[in-house]
Amino acid sequence: MKEIKPANRVGTISEYYFSKKLKEVAEMNARGLDIISLGIGSPDRPPHKEVIETLSNDAAQDTAHGYQPYVGIAKLREAFAAWYSTWFGVELDSKTEIQPLIGSKEGILHISLAFLNPGDGVLVPNPGYPTYSSVSRLAEANIITYNLKEENDWLPDFEEIEKNDLSNVKLMWVNYPNMPTGRVATKELFEQLVAFGKKHGIVIVNDNPYSFILNDNPLSILSVEGAKDICIELNSMSKSHNMPGWRVGMLASNPQFVAWVLRVKSNIDSGTFRSMQIAASKALSLGKEWYEEINTIYRPRRVLAEEIATMLGCKFDPAQRGMFLWAKVPDKYKDGAELADKILYDARVFITPGMIFGSEGDKFIRISLCATENKLKEAKERIQTII
């Protein structure tokens, strides 16, 4: 039989780190090791009870189960527009400037396919969400990493970026509040990014799912004057509304950019279950008390994560935001991976080594707040016995 080989693009990527590592954790649990996971950012609390009731009630309707519009139902687009107006001070046309997504991760692929030809350049942050790089490889783009350095407060160094040949660069991925570092953007940074994008003809994409976690000042790049001309913003209900498994997200931009993305998306999926869209609309209408409630839960968890990091001799910036703690490991460890492995195999606690986010994260670890206070306390006790 003639040998079957995959497409060349398959060789440019590997299985997602958490996909592989969680298999190992599952195998350890199967052996009775009872691993405490502080690795991934999957909220462990449910959505608001009224959101679940809305989903259930709508799903009971005979008319709820057919194909849905590729652009999403009007109710959801209108809810996203109202959400952006209320919390970000950004006015969006629900008919032309918003595209609901099956999670914002999906949007990374759709945007890449809509804007990148093979060989086009794309600016990817280091450290940064690994999907920016893997999807760029799948699109056969030329990845140009730009370093976010601790000494520069994890902000882009535009002078350094402009030393590259940017003539063929089409996209720049940005993520503030930043994952993994927890750095929050300022209006001035977003103004710089908009000006940079316009100067070089580069579409700036801000991935913005962490705005409401331990952060009192949600900020959108689209609040900058003229940002819609050159920017796209991704957002997600996974973190802000405890809905990671629902896969409900969105992107917002000018009507032309949205239309180009829709042209790609409509050839790939067939829409989101209507009842989830109706329920997501309900979630988006929740008031300030919802965000205060989830942060009341995250706040003491963050204290425990800081205590764990301090106990390990790690340094961290207390001003960071989001559902993780990003901490620099002491010099006695070669890198964050060495410390993460020690904690996993000796204390049976899984944390994330910073190296998976890029070389600038080599000396760091990331601790998730998506575990109960009791689990964090137990993790702290376990770790204390091995140091």
N, C-alpha and C positions, 0 to 999 in steps of 0.2 A: 504494500500500500504506500502511495506517495505521502511523504511527511506533510502534516498540516501545521502551519505556523500562524501565529496571531499577527495582527497588523503591527507595523513598526511602532506605532504610538504606545502599544501596550508595554513595550520594552523600556519606555521612557519614564514609567511610573511604577511604584510598588504598592502593595496593599497598605491601606491607611494604617498609621501607627496604632490607633486605638482599636482598630479591628483585630490586629495581630495580638496586641497586649492583653485585650480583654479575653481572648481565647485562653491565653496563659493563666490569667487570673481565674477564669472559669474552671480550668483543669486543677488549679491549686485548691479551689473551693471544693471540687469533687473529691479531692483527697482529704477533705475535712479540715483544711487549714484556716478557713473563716477569714478571708482577706477583707479588710476594711478599705473601701475604695474612696480615695480623695483625688481621683484622677480626672474624671470628665465633668463637664459643665452641664449636666442634665438635672434640672430642678427636680427635687424629690417630693415637692408638695403639689397638690392638685390645683387646677384652675378654680376660679370662683364657683361656688355651688350653683349660682344662677346660670353660669355659662354651660355647665354640664347638663342642667335641666333643660336649657334651650336646645342643646344638641339632641337630647333624648326625645323631647317633645316633637321637634321637627322631623327627626328620623322616623317617627311613628306615622308620618303622613304618607299616603300612597304615592303622592306626586314628588317625593323627595329624592328619588333614586335614579333619575335619568342623567344623561350627559349634561354638563353645564357649559356656559359660555367660556370661551378661551380667555376673555378679558375679565372673568370673574363676574359675579352678580353685582348689580348696581348698589345694593344695600351694603356690601362689603367695601366697595370702592368709596362710597360716600362716608362710611365709618372711618376708613383710613384718612380721608381728607379732613374730617372733623378732628380726628386724633392729632394730626400734624398741626392743625390750626390751634388747638387748645394747648398742646404741650411744647411745641417747637416754634410757634408763631409764624408758621409757613403756610401760605395759602396755595392749595393745589386744586386743579380742575379734575374732579373725580372721573370725568369721561375720557380725558386725553393724557393726563399726566401721572396716572397711577396704574401699575400692573400688579395684581395679586400673583403670588408665586406659591409653589409647593415647597415652602421653606426658602430662606434666602440663599442657602447653599446651592439650590437649583439655579438661582439667578446668576451666580458666579459663572456657571457654564453658559447660560443663555447670552449673557453680556459678552463673554469671550467669543462665542461663535458669531455674534452679531457684528463685532467690531474688528476682530483680528483675522487677517489673512496669514497663511503660513509664512514665517520669517519676519512678521511684524514684531516690533519691540513692545514689551510690557514691563513696567516698573513694579517690582514686588518688594515689600518690606522684609527686612531681616533684623529682628525676629518678626514673624508674622504667621497668620493662619496658613497651614500647609496647603490647603485647597487652592489658594491663589496660584501657587507654583504648579501643582499637579494638573489643574485644569488648563493652565497656559501651555503645558507640555502636550496635553491632549489636543489642543488647538494648533499645535506645531508652531507656537510663537517663540520668539527669542527673549528669554528672561534676562532682565537687567535688575539685579538686586540693589536696593539702596539700604544702607545700614542705619538702623536706629540704635544709637549708643546711649549707654547709661549716663555718660558725662554730658550728653546733650539733651538730657531729660526725655529720651526716647522720641525725639522729634526729628522730622526729616531735615537734613542739611542740604539746602537747595544749591548752595555753591558747589558742594561735592557732587550732587546729582548732575549738575550742568557741565561737569567735566566729561561726561559721557556724550557720545554721539546720539542725540535725541531725534534726529531727522526722521527716523522710521518708527518712533515710539507712538503707539496709538492709545494705550491705557496705562493708568497708574492706580494701583490698589492702595487704599488708605483705610485705616480702621481705628476710629476714636469714638468713645472711650476704647483704648487699645487693649487688645488681647494678643499676647499674654501679659503685658507690662502694667496694665491698669492705668496708664497715663491718660488724662483727660485733655481734650482739645480746648483751645481758646478760640474766640472769634477771630483773633489776629492770625492764628495758624490757618484757619479755614479761608480767610481772605488771601493769605499767601498762596494757598493751594489753588484757589480759583484763578488768581493772576498768573501763576505758573502754567496752569492748563491752557489758558487763553494764549499766552505768549508762545507756547510750543505746539499748540493744536493737539493737546493730549486730553483725553476724556478722564476725568478724575472720578473714581468710584469710592465713596465712603460707605463702609460696611458698619452699620450702626445698631447692633442688637443689645448693647449693654447700657444704654443711656439711663435706665431707671433703677439699676442695682447699686445701692449705697451711693447714689449720686443725686444731689439736690438741684442740679442745673442741667437738665437735658438740653442738648444742643445739636442742631442739624446743620450740615454744610449748606443746605439749600436756603438757610436764613441769610446768607451773604448775597448782597445785591449782584445780580447777573450770574449767579451760580448755576441756574437751570440751563444756561447756554452751553455749559461745558461739563456739568457734573451729573452723576447719577447717585442716588442714595438707596442702599439696601436696608431694609428693616425686617424684624422678625418678631413673632409672638412667643417664641420658644422660651426666652429668658424673662421677658417683662410680664408675661401672663401665665407662666408655668405650663406651657403647651408644647414642649419639644417634640412629642410624638405625633402631634396633630399635623405638623408640616404646613404651617400657614405663615407666609411672609409677603413682602411686597417690594417693589422698587418704584421710585419716583424720579421724574426728570421732565425735560421738554417733550412735547408731543411727537417730534420726529424720532428721538432716541427710543421712546416707549414703543412706537410703531415698529421700529426695526427689531427690537427685542421680541415683540409679539409675533413677528413674522417667523422667527426661529422657534419660539415656544409653541406656537400653534401646530407646528409640524412634529412635535416631540411628545406632548401629553394631551390629555383630553379633559382637562379641567379638574377642579377640586369638588369633592362631595358637597352638595348644597347645604346640608345640615351643619357641616363644619364651618362653612362660610357664614351662615346665619348666627351660629354660636360665637364665632370670632367677632362678628359685628357687635354682639352683646358685650364681649370682653373689652373691646375698644371703647365702649361707652362708660366703663367703670371710672369712678372718681378718684380723687387723691387718696382716699382712705385705702384703696386697694394697694397702691404702691407703698404706702406707709406700713400696711400689714405685712407685705413680703419682706420689707427691709427690717421690720421689727424681728423677724425670724433670722435674717442674714447677719444682723449686727453682732449678736453674741457669738455666732459661729466665726465671724471674722476675728473676734478677740481670741478665740481658742486657736485659730490658725496662726495668729501672730505669736501666741505662746509656744506653739509647736516649732515655728521657725526660729524663735529666740533660743529655745532649748537646744536646737540643732546648731546654734552658732551662726545662723544666717542673718544677713542684713536685708532690710526692706524699707521702702518708702511708705510711710503711713498715709500719705495723701492719695494713694492709688484707689481706683474705683472698680466696680464690677464684682463678679462672683468668684474671683480667684485671688490668691495672694501670691505675688511674684517675689521670690526671695533669692538673694545671692549666697551661694554656699561658701563656707570657710575654705581657706587655702589648703587645709590638710586633705581635701578631696580633689582629685584630678579635675572633676567636672560634676555637673548636676546628675549625670547618669550614674556615676559611681555611688553617690549618696542615695539616689532613688532606688537603686538595686539593693543597697544595704538595708534600707528601710523595708523594702518588699520582702526580701528573703529572711531577714532576721526578726523583723517586728510584725510582719504580715500586714503591712499598710502600703497601699498603692498610691504613689504620687507621681506627677508627671515631670520628667527631666526636660529642662529648657531647650536642649539641643534639638528636639523635634521641630522647633519653631525657627531654626536657623542657627548659624554659627555664633551670632551675637548673644544667643541664649545658652551657650555651652556651660557657663558657670552658674546657672540658675536652676531653680526648681519652681514648679507651680502647684499650689495646694488649692483644691476645689472646696467651695463652701456648700456644695450640694450633698451634705450628709448631716444627719441630726446632731444636735449638741451632744447627746449621749455617745454617738459613734465617734465624734471628734474627741471627746474626753477619753474614750477608750483607746483611740489611736495615740493620744498623747501619753497615756499610761504605758502602752506597749513600747513606744519609742524610747520613753524614759529608761526602760530596762536594758537598752542596748547601747546607750551612749556613755 
